[in-house]
Amino acid sequence: MDLLANLIYIQGEVTTQICSSFSLGERPVLSLCDTYIHSHRRIAPGKFFSSFQLLKTFNERGLYAASTVRGSGKWLPDILKRNDRMHRGEFMFRTKGSVAAIKWQGNKPVTVLSTYRSPKQVTSVKWKNKDGT
């Protein structure tokens, strides 16, 4: 934990002057990915570091990103924050520019931000329950 705290502190301090508009969680992620600008790599920051602004910035810098996010994020569209009843496998989404916010219903709702692909490109996937059905 101390190593991570030091990394965040060091990286946050280095990037504070460059990216003062970004949160303390976003700064180290941006700083660590600086060497990959315009490489079209896929980045998957953790849910504690992700935001709409971060994914939008990655896209502007030629990187793709996807991350689960908390469903209560203030920057998420209201449709994804609501406690709508959905059946397993159903999803809903909203897009703003290059960032898609997607809510998918598995055993529990999962909320994701992504710049990988359009959520309109739907793929069916087979899965098994724990009991094998």
ZINORHU-V113222 format. One record per backbone hydrogen bond with DSSP energy under -0.5 kcal/mol. NH is the residue of the N-H (numbers start at 0). CO is the residue of the C=O. Records with the same first field share a line. If there is no record, write none. Layout:
NH=CO  CO
This chain:
4=0
5=1
6=2
7=3
8=4
9=5
10=6
11=7
12=8
13=9
14=10
15=11
16=12
18=14
21=18
26=22
27=23
28=24
29=25
30=26
31=27
32=28
33=30
35=32
36=33
37=60
38=35
39=61
42=40  63
48=45
49=45
54=50
55=51
56=52
57=53
58=54
59=55
60=56
61=58
62=57
63=40
65=42
66=112
68=110
72=69
75=72
79=76
80=76  77
81=77
83=81
85=83
88=104
89=86
91=102
93=100
95=98
98=95
99=113
100=93
101=99  111
102=91
103=109
104=89
105=103  107
109=103
111=101
112=66
113=99
114=64
120=117
121=119
131=128
